[in-house]
Amino acid sequence: MNEIATLKVEELPDGRILLTWDANDPACAFLNGKTEEEIIAMIEAGLDIMEKEEKQARLKALEELVEHDQKLGLY
């Protein structure tokens, strides 16, 4: 289980994810009043951003490796 402020993320035995939070916690206030669909869309958008950042980090590491190998005369 992952916990940030009062936001709790729990995987249920059937594989579904349960989110709970304290409605009075300012850190989680942005979730108050959101529908399930809105929260899912927010999570999916966050995952898309994380995926893009991960791809960019891999590309940068690969470019640095190629540059290093070129300096060594391997290419």
Residue pairs with C-beta under 8 A, 6 or more apart in sequence:
1 8
1 9
1 10
1 11
2 8
2 9
3 9
4 27
5 21
5 22
5 25
5 27
5 28
6 21
6 22
6 25
6 27
6 28
7 19
7 20
7 21
7 25
7 27
7 28
7 31
8 18
8 19
8 20
8 21
9 17
9 18
9 19
10 17
10 18
10 20
11 17
11 18
12 18
19 31
19 39
21 28
21 31
22 28
23 29
23 32
31 39
34 42
66 75
69 75
